[in-house]
Every structure is written in structure tokens, then in C-alpha cells.
Amino acid sequence: MLDAIMPAHIIFEQVDSKPVGYSSMWLEEILKSRFGFDGCIFSDDLSMVGAGQSQRGDLSYNSRYLRAIEAGCDVTLICNQPKEVDQFINSVDPKQVEVSKSGLALLSSYQNSSLVKSNKSEPLESNNLKLSTARELMADILS
């Protein structure tokens, strides 16, 4: 089974009118329930044009983030837009951020691997994971 997957910003009208990455029908009902997927779901790049459009106009990064999380994504990505990333992160209340079990498992699996440059010795647990710790770990993984 796969450890992680990334849905595209594509719409299959016969199944749901929302893009796959914003669709609980696709992520929760089909992928998780029907196919038994229990890995981490990464959003596709939320800065892409397909992620930012709705019938009512352009979506804010907060709206894109919430749609992806509510649909079932565990990790959201904003790529190649450093200013928007900083603005988004500064707008998020860390108390409202939950780290999903599959997202936590993925971070934990890399914590002591050779991919991570930091030497954090305390294990990651959802009840004590700080947003700053998760950010540092993801930065280490992606660098």
C-alpha cells in the first residue's frame, strides 16, 4: 500500500462537482472507505490556478486550505509562492491546526531518517506536537 498520495485539481462531474482535492466524496468515501487507503493525503499545490477558482471568483489561501482539509487532505502545499506562504502561515492560529494521524505518522517516519538534518530526539505525538516543530521537520525533509 502507498504511504502517501496527492489528488489533482481535476473535476469528474459524474462523481462530484468539486475538484478531487476538495472533494470528501473522493477522499473520504472513495479513497479511504471504499479502497481502504490509510496513508497521508497531500493536497496538490494550492497556488495553482485550478485550486484557486470557484463559481464565486478567486479563493483565498485560507479558503483553499480549509477546503482541502475538510475534504480529507492531511497536509496542504503552497509551492513556489514564498510571500503567499508567509502570509498564510502568519494568518493561521496554531491552536486551530490539528496534525492528522497519517500526517503525524509520515513526519515521525522521517524524524530519525537520514533525510532529516536536525537532531530532535523527542518523539512526535499529536498531543504535544507544536506547529513550529512540524514546520522545522517539514523544512528539513524538503531541503
C-alpha positions in Angstrom: 0.0 0.0 0.0 1.1 3.6 -0.6 2.3 5.7 2.3 1.0 8.9 0.7 -0.9 10.2 -2.3 -1.7 13.6 -4.0 -5.0 14.2 -5.6 -5.1 16.6 -8.6 -7.2 19.7 -9.2 -9.4 17.8 -11.7 -13.1 17.5 -11.7 -15.1 14.4 -12.6 -18.6 15.7 -12.9 -20.1 12.2 -12.9 -18.8 11.8 -9.3 -18.6 15.2 -7.8 -18.7 18.9 -9.0 -15.7 19.7 -6.8 -12.0 19.2 -7.7 -10.8 15.8 -6.3 -8.6 17.6 -3.8 -11.6 19.5 -2.4 -14.0 16.5 -2.5 -14.8 14.5 0.6 -16.6 12.1 -1.8 -13.3 11.3 -3.5 -11.0 11.5 -0.5 -13.1 10.1 2.4 -15.7 7.9 0.7 -13.9 6.5 -2.3 -10.2 6.6 -1.4 -10.4 5.9 2.3 -13.6 4.0 2.8 -14.0 2.1 -0.5 -10.3 1.5 -1.2 -9.1 1.4 2.4 -6.4 4.0 1.9 -4.9 5.0 5.3 -1.8 6.9 4.3 -1.2 10.6 4.2 -3.1 12.7 1.6 -1.1 15.7 0.4 -3.0 18.5 -1.4 -1.8 19.4 -4.8 -0.2 22.8 -5.0 -2.8 25.3 -3.6 -1.2 28.1 -5.6 -2.2 26.5 -8.9 -4.9 28.2 -10.9 -7.1 25.1 -10.7 -7.1 25.3 -6.9 -8.0 29.0 -6.7 -11.1 29.2 -8.8 -14.7 28.9 -7.7 -18.0 29.9 -9.2 -17.9 33.0 -7.0 -14.4 34.0 -8.1 -10.9 33.5 -6.8 -10.4 31.8 -3.4 -8.1 33.0 -0.7 -5.3 30.6 0.5 -7.3 30.2 3.8 -10.3 29.0 1.8 -8.2 26.7 -0.3 -6.6 25.3 2.8 -9.9 24.8 4.6 -11.5 23.1 1.5 -8.6 20.7 1.3 -8.5 19.9 5.0 -12.3 19.5 5.2 -12.3 17.2 2.2 -9.7 14.9 3.9 -6.2 16.2 3.0 -3.7 15.7 5.8 -1.1 18.1 4.5 -1.6 21.1 2.3 1.0 22.6 0.0 1.6 26.1 -1.4 4.6 25.8 -3.7 6.8 28.4 -5.4 4.9 31.3 -3.7 7.1 32.2 -0.7 5.3 35.5 0.0 1.9 33.8 0.0 3.3 31.0 2.2 4.5 33.5 4.8 1.2 35.5 4.7 -0.8 32.3 5.0 1.3 30.9 7.9 1.0 34.2 9.8 -2.7 34.2 9.3 -3.2 30.7 10.8 -4.0 30.3 14.5 -1.7 27.5 15.7 -4.4 26.4 18.2 -6.7 25.6 15.3 -4.2 23.4 13.5 -4.5 19.7 14.0 -2.0 17.2 12.8 -3.8 14.2 11.4 -2.7 10.7 12.5 -1.4 9.9 9.0 0.4 13.2 8.7 1.9 12.6 12.1 2.9 9.1 11.1 4.6 10.4 7.9 6.5 13.0 9.9 7.5 10.5 12.5 8.8 8.1 10.0 11.2 10.7 8.7 12.2 12.1 12.1 15.2 9.9 12.6 15.9 9.1 9.0 18.9 10.3 7.1 16.7 12.7 5.2 16.3 14.9 8.3 19.2 17.2 9.2 18.0 18.2 12.7 18.7 16.0 15.7 15.4 16.2 17.5 15.3 13.4 20.0 11.8 13.7 21.4 9.2 11.6 19.6 6.3 13.3 17.8 3.0 12.8 19.4 -0.2 14.5 18.4 -0.9 15.9 21.9 2.5 17.6 22.1 3.4 18.4 18.5 3.9 22.1 18.1 3.3 23.8 14.8 6.8 25.2 14.8 8.2 21.7 15.3 6.2 20.3 12.4 7.3 23.3 10.2 11.0 22.7 11.1 10.7 19.0 10.4 9.0 19.5 7.1 11.6 22.1 6.1 14.3 19.6 6.9 12.6 16.9 4.9 12.1 19.1 1.9 15.5 20.8 1.9 
